Amino acid sequence: MSDVTRLLQALDAGDPNAADQLLPLVYEQLRQLAAAKMAQEKPGQTLQATALVHEAWLRLAGSDQQQWRGRSHFFGAAAEAMRRVLIDQARRKASSKRGAGQSPEEWHESAVASPTPTGEMLAVHEALDALAAEDATAAEVVKLRYFVGLTIPEIADVLGISPRSADRHWLFARAWLKGAIRG
């Protein structure tokens, strides 16, 4: 049993010192995941990888009812927390792009830009719930790949499946999401 799994079980059992011991063990991995995801974002991003990890950790640690079923469950929850932080930020940005309470101004169709990565992220997020209803594992793969930036072998390790299965789920999810977003 890994130290992470042991500490997660101790945390579930109510050990008050477990969280203090867990953070140093998982922090660097979470930081690397966040850095990989932030590297995919467009330049000028105001959220840094460290802030993303801290926000995700606060969401994870703030959930008293959460029970961890092991390392993969914990990292899956961390990926979900990071995804939600990024979605919240994308919504704030989109809100400010739409004026955020400012009076409307006249515009011309030529001024409309192509969809931004923020818009793409929101579209994927909105379609993800429908995908989860059809294939929960494929939805988890999308969360870990698209929102956190894990590689296929890393996703396979976190989900406890073979890399080949993870790759098949990724290919299915990409095709499904493309159809859902376009249609």
C-alpha positions in Angstrom: 0.0 0.0 0.0 1.4 3.4 -1.0 1.9 6.1 1.6 -0.7 8.2 -0.2 -3.3 5.4 0.1 -2.4 4.8 3.7 -2.8 8.5 4.6 -6.1 8.7 2.7 -7.4 5.9 4.7 -6.1 7.5 7.9 -7.8 10.8 6.9 -11.1 8.9 6.3 -10.7 7.3 9.8 -10.5 10.8 11.3 -6.8 11.1 11.9 -6.2 14.9 12.3 -2.5 14.6 11.3 -3.2 12.7 8.1 -4.0 15.9 6.0 -0.8 17.6 7.1 1.2 14.5 6.1 -0.7 14.0 2.8 -0.2 17.4 1.3 3.6 17.2 1.0 3.3 13.8 -0.6 0.8 14.8 -3.3 1.7 18.5 -3.7 4.4 18.1 -6.3 2.3 15.7 -8.4 -0.6 18.1 -8.3 1.7 21.0 -9.1 3.0 19.1 -12.2 -0.5 18.3 -13.3 -1.5 22.0 -12.9 1.6 23.2 -14.7 0.9 20.9 -17.6 -2.6 22.2 -17.9 -1.6 25.8 -17.5 1.0 25.4 -20.3 -1.9 24.6 -22.6 -3.7 27.8 -21.8 -3.2 30.9 -23.9 -0.5 33.4 -22.9 -1.6 36.1 -20.4 -3.4 33.7 -18.2 -3.8 35.3 -14.7 -4.1 32.0 -12.9 -0.8 30.3 -12.1 -0.3 26.6 -11.6 0.4 27.1 -7.9 -2.8 29.0 -7.4 -4.7 26.3 -9.3 -3.3 23.6 -7.0 -4.1 25.7 -3.9 -7.7 26.3 -5.0 -8.1 22.6 -5.9 -6.6 21.6 -2.5 -9.0 24.0 -0.6 -12.0 22.4 -2.4 -10.7 18.9 -1.7 -9.8 19.6 2.0 -13.0 21.6 2.6 -15.2 18.6 1.8 -15.8 16.9 5.2 -18.0 14.2 3.8 -15.5 13.1 1.2 -14.2 9.5 1.6 -11.2 8.5 -0.5 -11.2 5.0 -2.0 -7.6 5.2 -2.8 -4.9 7.0 -4.8 -6.8 7.0 -8.1 -10.0 8.2 -6.5 -8.1 11.1 -4.8 -6.3 12.2 -8.0 -9.6 11.9 -10.0 -11.2 14.2 -7.4 -8.2 16.5 -7.7 -8.7 16.6 -11.5 -12.4 17.4 -11.0 -11.5 20.2 -8.5 -9.0 21.7 -11.0 -11.5 21.4 -13.8 -14.1 23.3 -11.7 -11.6 26.0 -10.8 -10.7 26.5 -14.5 -14.4 26.5 -15.5 -15.2 29.1 -12.8 -12.4 31.3 -14.1 -13.5 30.8 -17.7 -17.0 31.8 -16.7 -15.7 35.0 -15.0 -13.7 35.9 -18.1 -16.7 35.2 -20.4 -18.9 37.4 -18.1 -16.4 40.3 -18.3 -16.1 39.8 -22.1 -19.9 40.3 -22.3 -19.7 43.6 -20.5 -20.2 42.6 -16.9 -22.9 45.2 -16.3 -21.6 47.8 -18.7 -24.0 49.6 -21.1 -24.2 48.0 -24.5 -22.3 49.4 -27.5 -22.9 49.1 -31.2 -20.7 46.6 -33.0 -20.2 45.2 -36.5 -20.1 41.6 -37.5 -16.5 42.0 -38.8 -15.4 42.6 -35.2 -16.5 39.1 -34.0 -13.5 36.9 -33.4 -13.4 33.1 -33.7 -14.3 31.1 -30.6 -11.7 31.4 -27.9 -10.2 28.6 -25.9 -12.3 29.9 -23.0 -15.4 29.3 -25.1 -14.2 25.9 -26.1 -13.5 25.0 -22.5 -17.1 26.0 -21.5 -18.5 24.0 -24.4 -16.6 20.9 -23.4 -17.6 21.4 -19.8 -21.3 21.6 -20.7 -21.2 18.5 -22.9 -19.3 16.5 -20.3 -22.3 15.7 -18.1 -24.1 14.2 -21.1 -21.0 12.1 -21.9 -20.8 10.9 -18.3 -24.3 9.6 -18.6 -23.3 7.6 -21.6 -19.8 6.5 -20.6 -18.6 7.6 -17.1 -15.0 6.3 -17.8 -14.7 8.3 -21.0 -15.9 11.4 -19.1 -13.2 10.8 -16.4 -10.6 10.4 -19.1 -11.6 13.8 -20.6 -11.4 15.5 -17.2 -7.9 14.1 -16.7 -6.7 14.7 -20.2 -8.3 17.9 -21.3 -8.7 19.8 -18.0 -5.6 18.5 -16.1 -3.3 17.6 -19.0 -2.3 14.1 -18.0 -0.8 11.8 -20.6 -2.6 8.5 -21.6 -0.3 6.4 -19.4 -0.8 8.7 -16.4 -4.6 8.5 -16.9 -4.4 4.7 -17.1 -2.5 4.7 -13.8 -4.9 7.0 -12.1 -8.0 5.1 -13.3 -6.5 1.7 -12.9 -7.0 0.7 -16.5 -4.7 -0.3 -19.3 -3.1 2.5 -21.4 -4.8 0.9 -24.4 -8.2 1.2 -22.7 -7.5 4.7 -21.7 -6.6 5.6 -25.3 -9.8 4.0 -26.6 -11.9 5.9 -24.1 -10.1 9.1 -25.2 -10.7 8.5 -28.9 -14.4 7.8 -28.2 -14.8 10.8 -26.0 -13.2 13.2 -28.5 -15.4 12.0 -31.3 -18.5 12.1 -29.0 -17.7 15.6 -27.7 -17.0 16.9 -31.2 -20.4 15.7 -32.4 -22.2 17.0 -29.3 -20.6 20.4 -29.5 -21.1 20.9 -33.2 -24.6 19.4 -33.2 
